[in-house]
Amino acid sequence: MKLRNDKARYGWVAIGLHWLVALAVFALFGLGLYMVELSYYDPWYQSAPDLHRGVGLTLLAVVLIRLAWRVLSPPPAPLAGHHRWERVGARLAHWGLLGLLLVAMISGYLISTADGSGIDVFGLFEVPSLTGRQNGLEDSAGLVHYWSTWALVVLAGLHGLAALKHHFIDRDATLKRMLRP
């Protein structure tokens, strides 16, 4: 069982972290769309935001682990048949996804802590506010969160379409490398 990446393929750790992040991003996005439409009397009115925040902070930890793993086990080299524009585009897309993930999670944290309160994570521990009470922070962070999450989901969708293009049109191993070591 290959855990680490090598020059040609991803290992199980990188593959697992990739798909865990992808699943969490789309689940959080869907939950976010759902919870902003809830009325005060809906049973999920209080619990949906708590779940969203808890999963979001857990995702932040997973992304940081993924970054550390990338340093410890660098990704494989691009396939030899890829054009230069594809390699540059892939690199920009990967760093864009990472940047948008961090912006979305930090802005989500700032929305929740703008009143000076911490965030309870599944009743296990609390992440304190680093800013204290900041008037207007919730609104500005909310705008950043809204647009960064939409950009993240759109870019992730394009990333997925590019992988499908490589698999079905180019018939290369790009997608296969992220499915099994």
Backbone torsions as a table, in degrees:
resi	resn	phi	psi	omega
1	MET	NA	114.1	-175.1
2	LYS	-85.6	111.8	179.8
3	LEU	-87.0	-40.5	-175.0
4	ARG	-90.8	155.6	172.8
5	ASN	-71.3	153.3	168.8
6	ASP	-124.6	-168.7	-175.4
7	LYS	-68.1	-21.1	-174.6
8	ALA	-110.3	-27.5	-172.2
9	ARG	-140.6	159.4	172.4
10	TYR	-82.3	150.3	174.4
11	GLY	-91.3	175.3	-176.7
12	TRP	-61.5	-36.0	-178.7
13	VAL	-64.4	-49.1	179.9
14	ALA	-63.0	-41.7	179.5
15	ILE	-63.7	-47.7	179.6
16	GLY	-61.1	-44.1	179.8
17	LEU	-65.5	-39.7	178.6
18	HIS	-58.3	-51.5	-176.1
19	TRP	-73.0	-30.9	175.1
20	LEU	-63.9	-44.8	177.9
21	VAL	-63.5	-44.8	180.0
22	ALA	-59.6	-47.1	179.1
23	LEU	-61.3	-45.5	-179.0
24	ALA	-64.0	-40.5	-179.4
25	VAL	-61.1	-49.5	-178.0
26	PHE	-70.1	-34.4	176.3
27	ALA	-66.4	-44.6	178.6
28	LEU	-63.9	-39.6	178.6
29	PHE	-62.2	-47.4	178.6
30	GLY	-62.7	-43.2	178.0
31	LEU	-63.8	-39.2	178.1
32	GLY	-62.0	-44.5	177.2
33	LEU	-62.0	-40.1	-179.4
34	TYR	-67.5	-46.0	-170.0
35	MET	-73.6	-25.8	179.1
36	VAL	-73.2	-12.9	177.8
37	GLU	-95.2	-3.1	-177.0
38	LEU	-72.6	144.3	174.9
39	SER	-91.5	165.5	-178.4
40	TYR	-56.5	-32.2	-175.4
41	TYR	-90.8	-0.8	177.6
42	ASP	-71.3	137.9	-179.5
43	PRO	-61.3	-24.9	180.0
44	TRP	-88.9	0.9	-175.1
45	TYR	-56.5	-41.0	179.0
46	GLN	-90.0	-39.8	-172.4
47	SER	-77.7	-31.0	-179.7
48	ALA	-62.2	-47.8	177.2
49	PRO	-63.3	-36.5	177.4
50	ASP	-62.4	-43.4	177.9
51	LEU	-63.9	-44.3	-180.0
52	HIS	-59.4	-46.1	179.8
53	ARG	-66.4	-43.4	-179.6
54	GLY	-63.0	-45.5	178.6
55	VAL	-67.6	-39.1	178.9
56	GLY	-60.4	-43.8	178.7
57	LEU	-70.7	-34.0	174.4
58	THR	-65.2	-40.2	177.0
59	LEU	-62.1	-38.5	177.0
60	LEU	-58.2	-43.9	178.0
61	ALA	-63.0	-42.0	179.6
62	VAL	-64.3	-41.2	179.0
63	VAL	-64.3	-40.0	177.5
64	LEU	-65.8	-38.6	175.1
65	ILE	-64.0	-41.1	179.4
66	ARG	-62.8	-40.5	176.9
67	LEU	-63.9	-43.5	178.3
68	ALA	-62.7	-41.0	179.9
69	TRP	-64.7	-36.0	179.0
70	ARG	-62.4	-35.0	177.1
71	VAL	-72.0	-42.8	-178.7
72	LEU	-72.8	-31.2	-177.7
73	SER	-137.7	83.8	-176.2
74	PRO	-56.6	150.4	-179.4
75	PRO	-67.2	159.3	177.7
76	PRO	-66.4	159.9	177.7
77	ALA	-67.8	152.4	174.8
78	PRO	-58.6	154.7	178.2
79	LEU	-65.7	145.9	-175.0
80	ALA	-60.6	-31.3	-177.1
81	GLY	-79.5	-4.3	-179.0
82	HIS	-74.5	137.9	176.2
83	HIS	-71.7	160.1	178.4
84	ARG	-57.8	-42.6	-179.0
85	TRP	-63.6	-31.5	177.7
86	GLU	-70.9	-41.6	178.3
87	ARG	-64.5	-44.1	179.1
88	VAL	-65.5	-44.4	179.1
89	GLY	-61.3	-41.6	179.2
90	ALA	-64.5	-43.4	179.6
91	ARG	-63.5	-44.7	178.2
92	LEU	-63.2	-41.3	179.4
93	ALA	-64.7	-43.5	-179.8
94	HIS	-63.9	-44.1	178.6
95	TRP	-70.2	-33.3	175.2
96	GLY	-64.1	-43.3	177.4
97	LEU	-60.6	-45.3	179.3
98	LEU	-62.5	-46.7	179.8
99	GLY	-61.4	-45.2	179.1
100	LEU	-65.0	-37.9	175.8
101	LEU	-58.0	-48.8	-178.3
102	LEU	-65.4	-42.8	178.2
103	VAL	-61.9	-43.7	-179.8
104	ALA	-62.9	-43.7	-177.3
105	MET	-72.2	-39.9	179.2
106	ILE	-68.0	-42.3	178.8
107	SER	-66.7	-36.7	175.5
108	GLY	-62.4	-42.4	176.2
109	TYR	-59.7	-44.5	-178.1
110	LEU	-66.5	-35.1	175.3
111	ILE	-58.7	-48.2	-173.3
112	SER	-74.1	-23.3	-176.1
113	THR	-110.1	6.3	-177.7
114	ALA	-63.0	-23.1	178.1
115	ASP	-87.7	4.1	178.4
116	GLY	92.6	-6.2	-179.8
117	SER	-88.3	157.9	177.2
118	GLY	-85.9	179.5	178.9
119	ILE	-115.0	121.2	175.8
120	ASP	-78.1	127.7	-179.0
121	VAL	-107.3	95.4	176.6
122	PHE	55.5	27.2	-179.9
123	GLY	72.4	6.6	-177.4
124	LEU	-91.3	-39.7	179.2
125	PHE	-161.9	169.1	178.8
126	GLU	-119.0	135.5	173.9
127	VAL	-96.3	116.3	-174.7
128	PRO	-72.9	161.1	173.2
129	SER	-73.6	133.0	177.2
130	LEU	-93.4	-14.4	-175.2
131	THR	-103.7	-19.1	-170.2
132	GLY	69.8	-171.5	-179.2
133	ARG	-68.4	125.3	179.5
134	GLN	-133.4	108.6	179.0
135	ASN	-63.9	132.4	177.9
136	GLY	85.3	-13.1	-178.1
137	LEU	-64.8	-40.0	-178.7
138	GLU	-59.1	-42.2	-179.0
139	ASP	-69.6	-46.5	-178.9
140	SER	-68.2	-40.8	176.6
141	ALA	-65.9	-33.0	177.6
142	GLY	-63.5	-41.0	176.3
143	LEU	-64.1	-45.1	178.7
144	VAL	-61.8	-43.2	-179.7
145	HIS	-62.6	-45.4	-179.2
146	TYR	-58.0	-54.1	-174.9
147	TRP	-72.6	-35.2	179.7
148	SER	-69.4	-34.6	178.6
149	THR	-71.5	-38.9	175.7
150	TRP	-63.4	-44.0	178.7
151	ALA	-62.6	-40.3	179.5
152	LEU	-61.2	-47.2	-178.1
153	VAL	-66.9	-39.8	177.9
154	VAL	-64.4	-46.9	179.9
155	LEU	-64.8	-38.4	177.0
156	ALA	-64.1	-38.1	176.3
157	GLY	-63.4	-43.1	176.6
158	LEU	-63.7	-38.7	176.7
159	HIS	-59.4	-45.7	178.0
160	GLY	-64.6	-41.3	177.4
161	LEU	-63.9	-38.2	177.7
162	ALA	-63.5	-40.8	178.2
163	ALA	-63.2	-40.3	177.9
164	LEU	-67.0	-37.2	175.9
165	LYS	-60.1	-45.1	178.4
166	HIS	-62.4	-37.8	-176.4
167	HIS	-74.3	-49.2	-171.5
168	PHE	-93.0	-31.1	-177.9
169	ILE	-96.5	-53.0	-179.4
170	ASP	-77.5	-23.5	-178.4
171	ARG	55.1	44.3	176.7
172	ASP	-108.2	-177.8	-172.1
173	ALA	-92.7	12.5	-176.6
174	THR	-54.1	-55.1	-178.4
175	LEU	-69.2	-39.8	-179.4
176	LYS	-58.6	-33.4	-179.7
177	ARG	-66.3	-24.1	179.9
178	MET	-97.8	2.5	178.7
179	LEU	-104.2	-33.2	178.6
180	ARG	-156.8	144.0	179.4
181	PRO	-70.0	NA	NA
